[in-house]
Amino acid sequence: MLELNEITKSFGGIKAVTNVSMYFTEGKITALIGPNGAGKTTIFNLISGFISPDNGNIQYKNIDITHLSPWDRAKLGIGRTFQDNRAFSNLTVLENVVLATKNSWFENPLNNIINYKKSKLEEEKIREIAKKHIEFVGLSEKIDTKAENLSYGQQKLLAFARLMMNDAELLLLDEPTAGINPYMINEILLLIKKLVKEHKKTVILIEHNLKVVLNIADFLYFLEEGEVKTFGTPSNVLSDPLIKESYTGL
Amino acid sequence: MNYLIHIIIIIQIYILLTLSFNLLLGYSNLFSLAHAAFYGLGAYTASLLMLNLNFNYFFTIPIIIIAASLFSIIVASPSIKLKGDYFMLSTMAFQILIFNIFNNWIELTRGPYGISGIPSPSILGYQLSGPYIYCLFISIVTLISITIFYRLHKSLFGLFLKSIRDDEMLSISLAKPTYKLKIISFVIAGIFASIAGSLYATYISYIDPTIFSLEESVFIMTAVVVGGSGNLKGPLIGTLFIITIPEILRFIGFPDSIAANLRQIIYAITLILVMRYRPQGLVGEYKLE
């Protein structure tokens, strides 16, 4: 589904990612692990288009997306969450999800002004879909709450609802369980599994919690100093004594 | 009574200015200091076309819309890529540039002498002059404008803009063409500010560059910041507040020379207090940071 071919990216004189090649399979969960500064978030930014590689190319569904803008990539179905929990804080949960619609008809203000009745009907349909996604992630009770008043974990759930509304097929999840309580972690893991099984999504996640990785990942990339060190199933990669030593310190 | 009608007309002109500025500040997080330039652009375009080419006011409107759209795109295309203070500075540069054109292109604009004798709009030969008729006319324009802004406010387009205001990067990650949306909001704001300018020119029948100075842009901004942004109530309340203050001072009995300075002091103190204690304005939705 997604291929990174010999990608290199430097910031100033520092190489963040060096000659990285990766392959991500459709309908599977692939985790990226590695110490801080290994280049995991840089890879997410390269895939989602927020930064461009110095060398190499990125293929998504056999389309070269290396030079596409972030919104063009999002239109193709690449959705992401951010390490620092982002939400439209002044908007309600429902508004946060509704605006993630891919319906570009509303981007023309004249459609909203002149065809007001039609736009309201269309909007109602979108709201109904949004409500289903909100229910799916378990935030129905908070539907009219402003995003800034949600807990950290609830904001993570909201991010999932937005991605679903955005109809993203490839989900890039940057530390989805970081900073949340164990109960919420289980909820989020169940949600990710459901998204893959029931909604046929493909997931790439950055995760420091190895229990989480072992629990849900099908494949695992171990990165260090901007390079791919190992790839395989989580149990194989994590049983490698070198990885154990350099990453877990065990 | 004529005095009251005059105040109502001026309030309505400023409602167009503040509602359109609110689309920039409260929806798209674009702190523009060029709003008075568009106000002036509309005023000068209408006046020159009516006086020099005998245009009917209503035929100047499409030309004003085209001119405002073009200028908006010219200003917004490079500026919107800049963030925060840099965006503000680039719009300020445009404001100063336009003011200088109004002030120095004497052959066209008569410079500091201004343009006088601007006729009122007419429909089928019937002149819309006199405070009552003009008030009725401008009320219709204001009502239509409020309806348009209400529809934008309630629409998904408005929500898309608010998403840019709250977190542009997140908005981009959800496939929103934020650059295009911000340009559109700049164009809409420019068009309404220009229409307000044309209404002002045809109502007062005289314009000069000082009316459309940087100070005026700050004045419009003050009204929106004090009233609040991100909804429709804020700019409406802000306009009422900012227009009625000098009138109240006049009724209290201050001479004009003192009232003018006092007015500036009151605006400044109000602005500081609002920014400090109520960053969302009196009835606004969006907290300025």
Interface residues (C-beta under 8 A of the other chain):
Chain A: S48 F50 P70 W71 A74 K75 G79 R80 F82 R86 A87 F88 S89 N90 L91 E95 V98 L99 A100 T101 K102 N103 F106 E107 N108 P109 N111 N112 I113 Y116 S119 E123 I126 R162 N166
Chain B: I148 R151 L152 S155 L156 F157 G158 L159 F160 K162 S163 R165 D166 D167 M169 L170 S171 I172 S173 L174 A175 K176 P177 T178 K180 L181 I184 I188 G230 E285 Y286 K287
